[in-house]
Amino acid sequence: MLVPAPHAIEAMIQVENLSKAFGPKVAVNDVSFSVQRGEILGFLGPNGAGKSTTMRMITGFIPPTAGVVKVGGHDVTEKPIEAKRLIGYLPESAPLYTDMTVEGFLAFCAEVRGLNGADKAKAIDRAIEMCFLKAVRHQSVDTLSKGYRHRTGFAQAVIHDPDILVMDEPTDGLDPNQKHEVRSLIRRMGQSKAIIFSTHILEEVEAVCTRAIVIDQGRIVANGSPDELKAKSELANSYLVSINGTEAATVREKLGSVIQSAKVTIVNDKPPTVVARVFPKDAGSDGALGQAIFSVAKQSDWTVNEIKKEEGRLDDVFRNITLSDTQTR
Amino acid sequence: MKSIWTITKRELAGYFNSPVAYVFLVIFLLMTAAFTFLIGQFIDRGQANLQAFFMWHPWIYLFLVPAVGMRLWSEERRLGTMELLLTMPITLWHCIIGKFLASWLFLTLALVMTFPIWITVNYLGNPENSVIVASYIGSFFLAGAYLSITSMTSAFTRNQVISFILSVVICLFLVLCGWPPVTDVVETLAPRSIVEFVAAFSVMPGIEQFNNGQIDSRAVIYFLSVIGFPLFATSVIIRGLRA
């Protein structure tokens, strides 16, 4: 079907002008965004930027000072029960009842969410299988390792197969293999759900998200796909060239005269090798600069060791947009 | 209703998953027996009633009820599970009542397990069993009142010990402000009207009525409000935590 049904167009999560103040401290300041089904939204920001507070307002744990959160069309403040029913939530550091077994805990969560009898048993089995918890099914939660605890928290969030998943740092404290597992789990579920998760690991955003929001001091400072964000990097679309058989000054002069280049910087000058970075005049001129560099090298009879196009680095962008704010503070 | 029961079940299971519940039951039974027979002189009294048993309940509960209830909310706060619980599709009232009921049921179980004393007194003499039933009802309400206060103090802090101490202090006040040995002394210092006003908050007059076999509607209303108000305060505290 090419034309989506009207209800499918409506965003699963709609956040409008959301603010939260704790006394005089403004934690979240006029934040608006929306998440559709099939989207995986990465929530980025330095510690204390307001990520957790925003997620807590979306899940109805804390009431907003101003603004509206709509979940599946239900206002979280006015119809909390209906809204919460649609959400699966993994709070920061995955809190669990330590006096229960994994299965008992999941059974409790399923029951609170209104699942009973065969439905409940099926939901528990599905969540246990999905989150690789079979080995610890009957084990008490307080004897679990951190990875298992985290996955139990994850299982709790997906037990009712929710349309919306909100996860606060779902990979925090996991080892690389577990991180990989959780990421592929998120990616898989993202096809049919609307997912928001917060992180400060930038590679995670590139690996998993369809869209990323950077939040700093309670405000959204960037909103776009990971590629769009990367393109904001100063280094985006520049070329790194390593050349033998010439001198730095010549390289700077010749590459600088190429029509597509805006600037040439010498990164490294250790004879006989010169490493230079060539920045494009127009970020859109894809590939043309690379070809120009090659032809200059050929004419000048340089030996090109390596030429590499930079796609832009998310951490550069992240640092730029969140640091510039810090400096004006 | 179903979600209240789900919460209650989990809390009850929480008690019995640890040895603390059994230790508590044993201590409660030993203490009631010790007070009844050794200090209350149940046998030497030669009276076919359970006065010697019920007269100690306001004092025994003073420490045991806060011990049962102190974890209700402070544990949720300490573990961070409150965030989990309150983002489930249930209301805060479901949680507050569910938790309160679990502890109240547990205390009721402890109270029910004192039944051998009832059998004993019936074996030894011919007591007025209606008075004993009324006294049991009074004791049940008293446990609920202390527990409700403990629910409030445990919402107040993530530290169970602080919750326990606060609760003991408040309950002690509710006992002492209407306990004749104290009010008689205070009356020499303060105007009678003030003493009477403060004494109206005490659990003692109501408890005495129950122990005399009267089920007075005013006493019942008193206990229901002493249960209701702290539960309401619990909800205000928890809402305040998130604002």
Interface residues (C-beta under 8 A of the other chain):
Chain A: R56 T59 G60 F61 I62 P63 P80 I81 E82 K84 R85 I87 Y89 P91 E92 S93 P95 L96 Y97 T98 D99 M100 G104 F108 C109 E111 V112 R113 G114 Q156
Chain B: K2 S3 T6 I7 R10 A13 G14 N17 S18 L79 G80 T81 E83 L84 L86 T87 M88 P89 I90 T91 R242 A243
